[in-house]
Amino acid sequence: MEELCQQFGKWRVTRAVTRELDVQTLTMFYCTMPSPFAPVLIAGDEAGLHMIKFMNKPGDGIISEEWVKNVTWFNAAKSQLKAYFSGTLNTFELRKACLGTPFQQQVWRAVQEVPYGCTATYGDIAKKIGRPHAFRAVGAANGKNPISIVIPCHRIIASTGNLTGYAGGIEIKAALQALEKNIALSDLPPRSSPIQ
């Protein structure tokens, strides 16, 4: 067992170092934009988007000294986010380059399958990825989502129906759900269960 743990530990270190080197070889660009809820930080490089984050609390949206401000680099992202906030867009077409563990990546892919205007529970996502008892791990992975809104972690709720945890704050999570539900209810036929 100790050998297995050592091998796993080495693998994790290698993955972390590899990811760090990959990020360092590309120039990270960033910009900010207003939203109806709080300013939004957008960051990415040639590989795609690395971050979309609300900057509504102290410490949110810390910008590295190595990042380069570039407002035109993210024109597509800003345009699609504006359309989302105005209720005219419900599916994003942006290249993503989020760094995460294989499990986190699996969770984020499943979260993207939750339809606009719907919610799913952490348990629903756990079942979707074939790990029905991993709902807490799903919650932790959902909380690490670096690309808010585009990877719609705000659509994931507790099994009780309560809103729990959101990097942008519970108020913004509730506002995003209300925005989607109001638009979905006014424009689309009712939807059934989001994840099968």
Secondary structure, DSSP 4 states (H G I P E B T S, - for coil): -HHHHHHHHHHHHHHHHHHHHHHHHSPPEEEEE--SSS-EEEEEETTEEEEEEE--STTTTPPPTT-EE-TTTTHHHHHHHHHHHHTS--S----B-----HHHHHHHHHHTTSPTT--EEHHHHHHHTT-TT-HHHHHHHHHT-SBTTTS-GGGEE-TTS-----TT-HHHHHHHHHHHHHHHHHHS-----S--
